[in-house]
Amino acid sequence: MIYPKNIIEFVKNDPELKERFNGIAAITSLNAMSSPQMHDAFSFEEYMLNEGHTQSRAIRKYLHFIASTYSIFNEIFQYFPKENLNSTHKDDVSAIGTAPFELIYHAMYLYCLDSWGVEGDVIECGTYKGFSACCLSWVCDYLGRRLIVADSFEGLPANSTDPYYKKGDFCGQIDEVRANIEDFGKIEQVDFLKGFYNTSLQGFDRSLCMLWMDVDLYESTMDILTNLLPHLATDGVIISHELFADRDFTDDGLLKDTIGPSKAMSVFFAEQGITYQAIPLENGSGLVVPCKADEKILMSCDHVRFLRDRCRQSDAVLMQQQAKLERDIGHWQHEVEKLMEIYRSTVDFKIKQAAKNILAKLGLYRKQTDV
Ligand SMILES: C[S@@+](CC[C@H](N)C(=O)[O-])C[C@H]1O[C@@H](n2cnc3c(N)ncnc32)[C@H](O)[C@@H]1O
């Protein structure tokens, strides 16, 4: 799993934690390693939620980030306009094309990229009415990064590879998108880049830590990769929509030459001789990490899901603390009963006296009843 660098350092610097979570202490890279140690289930996540946050500022801050970000995403979802009044496609009847539980992957990844010192802006290609842009603008604001929002703001272009989509589908006009980001996001963090990618991305000259694409089409993905991939920072990552777990991924972590973004990436990376690994995330999104051929992606959906859902209960941490205290109380009750039994049964005067002293301190020794 990926973790913020300062959390890994915290584990490495504590001999007991280093031994207990040796898989975490062995992580030397953000994205991918040639033979990552698999750590058992969610033991480190449990540790962070139960104890770690009381011991480490880095853990506290990360859990708070996940909980508050996910909560904001859900509130945006709650109030964002839901209906596309100019729908042209059965899939654009809704004005929202992504989901909070899906975008938390981007948020956690960006937090980790930031902690590992990966420089650069975030770009969203494919904005529609601006739902995902609203969510990501909060994350960029938190991390102090710019969010570039690149779209035709006229919907999809005509295409010759996928008859499912046609020109003008998923249209969000720029004024409408700007208003949505003003209402639900952090507009001051956002730069707009208007136009179809075959022209608007030419001459792009900013450095990127994350390339997030939600563009549906083979041609659009090709235009984006051609113009933007050279600007992706070392250790920067790609997340793309329309990458389906059961359709687009090989068992070796590559993308298949199927249709749309998956086909475009598989063709582009092969042509350019770029090695990479890809895994499905949730809701039809996938993560693509340029890396060495023998490396494996560290990101784990199960771990994201676990943390996301546990942090979602806003009082999760309090509930954990409560449960621990209840366990502690049970333990001490048992110990006190053992002590009383020792006091009653021992014939050794010194032991009886020592037990009596402790019971007296606890207010449990009463002369008349002899305990
Ligand atoms: C599925 S929608 C994006 C949904 C959005 N991310 C959300 O959360 O609701 C696809 C978007 O990609 C844009 N798009 C696709 N291909 C494009 C291209 N070649 N140039 C510019 N915009 C493009 C469309 O205009 C549309 O806004």
Ligand as a Chemical Component Dictionary entry (heavy atoms), coordinates in Angstrom:
data_LIG
# 
_chem_comp.id                   LIG 
_chem_comp.type                 NON-POLYMER 
_chem_comp.pdbx_formal_charge   0 
_chem_comp.three_letter_code    LIG 
# 
loop_
_chem_comp_atom.comp_id 
_chem_comp_atom.atom_id 
_chem_comp_atom.alt_atom_id 
_chem_comp_atom.type_symbol 
_chem_comp_atom.charge 
_chem_comp_atom.model_Cartn_x 
_chem_comp_atom.model_Cartn_y 
_chem_comp_atom.model_Cartn_z 
_chem_comp_atom.pdbx_ordinal 
LIG C1  C1  C 0  -17.471 11.926 -18.847 1  
LIG S1  S1  S 1  -17.230 13.626 -18.977 2  
LIG C2  C2  C 0  -16.298 14.032 -17.521 3  
LIG C3  C3  C 0  -17.026 13.805 -16.209 4  
LIG C4  C4  C 0  -16.469 14.560 -15.030 5  
LIG N1  N1  N 0  -15.129 14.168 -14.721 6  
LIG C5  C5  C 0  -17.349 14.438 -13.801 7  
LIG O1  O1  O 0  -16.842 14.163 -12.687 8  
LIG O2  O2  O -1 -18.556 14.636 -13.888 9  
LIG C6  C6  C 0  -16.128 13.763 -20.328 10 
LIG C7  C7  C 0  -15.606 15.162 -20.597 11 
LIG O3  O3  O 0  -14.486 15.054 -21.464 12 
LIG C8  C8  C 0  -14.454 16.163 -22.346 13 
LIG N2  N2  N 0  -13.657 15.787 -23.537 14 
LIG C9  C9  C 0  -13.524 14.553 -24.071 15 
LIG N3  N3  N 0  -12.701 14.583 -25.130 16 
LIG C10 C10 C 0  -12.275 15.856 -25.258 17 
LIG C11 C11 C 0  -11.381 16.507 -26.155 18 
LIG N4  N4  N 0  -10.789 15.845 -27.158 19 
LIG N5  N5  N 0  -11.133 17.807 -25.969 20 
LIG C12 C12 C 0  -11.724 18.489 -24.958 21 
LIG N6  N6  N 0  -12.594 17.931 -24.084 22 
LIG C13 C13 C 0  -12.870 16.625 -24.235 23 
LIG C14 C14 C 0  -15.913 16.424 -22.624 24 
LIG O4  O4  O 0  -16.130 17.748 -23.046 25 
LIG C15 C15 C 0  -16.564 16.120 -21.272 26 
LIG O5  O5  O 0  -16.664 17.293 -20.507 27 
# 
loop_
_chem_comp_bond.comp_id 
_chem_comp_bond.atom_id_1 
_chem_comp_bond.atom_id_2 
_chem_comp_bond.value_order 
_chem_comp_bond.pdbx_ordinal 
LIG C1  S1  SING 1  
LIG S1  C2  SING 2  
LIG S1  C6  SING 3  
LIG C2  C3  SING 4  
LIG C3  C4  SING 5  
LIG C4  N1  SING 6  
LIG C4  C5  SING 7  
LIG C5  O1  DOUB 8  
LIG C5  O2  SING 9  
LIG C6  C7  SING 10 
LIG C7  O3  SING 11 
LIG C7  C15 SING 12 
LIG O3  C8  SING 13 
LIG C8  N2  SING 14 
LIG C8  C14 SING 15 
LIG N2  C9  SING 16 
LIG N2  C13 SING 17 
LIG C9  N3  DOUB 18 
LIG N3  C10 SING 19 
LIG C10 C11 SING 20 
LIG C10 C13 DOUB 21 
LIG C11 N4  SING 22 
LIG C11 N5  DOUB 23 
LIG N5  C12 SING 24 
LIG C12 N6  DOUB 25 
LIG N6  C13 SING 26 
LIG C14 O4  SING 27 
LIG C14 C15 SING 28 
LIG C15 O5  SING 29 
# 
